[in-house]
Amino acid sequence: MGRGRAKAKQTKVARELKYGGPQTDFDRLQAELAGAEVIYVEPSVESDEDEVEEDP
């Protein structure tokens, strides 16, 4: 028992990876293919750790 929240979290993460894939930066891709110098900035990712969910 007690696996419901963990399984729900895994399902949520799996769905995000499957359907909400990384957004393609076409301008950066075009510059990279053209041979221009590209400065990569890591996109910020919001953490789910701040959210507290209570089971009823």
N, C-alpha and C positions, 0 to 999 in steps of 0.2 A: 504494500500500500504506500501511498505518498508519491507515486511516480507520475501522477497526472500533470503537475506543473512542469516537471523536467521534460516530459514527452511533448507537452504543448510548446515549450520553448524550442525544442529541437525541430518540431514541425514548422514553427514560425521561421526559424533560421533557414531551413531547407527551402521553404517557399520563396523567401527573399532571394536566395541564391539562384533558384530556378527561374523565377519570373522577373525579378527586379535586378537583373545583371548590371554590371558597371556601365555607366553612361560614356559613350564614345565622344571624345573631344576631336571633332573632325578638323578643326583649325590646327591643332597640335600635330595630328597625323599628317596633314598636308605639308606642314613645315618640315616634319621629320623626313618625309619621302622626298622633299625637294632638296634636302641636304642642309637645311638651315640649322643653326644651333638652337636646341630646344631646352628650356629650363622647366623641369617638371616640378609641380607643386602638388603634394599629396592632398587629396580631397579630405575634408573633415568628415568623420563618422560619428554620429551621435551614439552614445552609450545607453543601453537599456538597464544598466546597473543602478541608475538613479531612480528608476521607477520601482515603486513598491506595490505589489499586488497582493491583496489579501484573499485567501480562500474563504468562502462562506462557511 
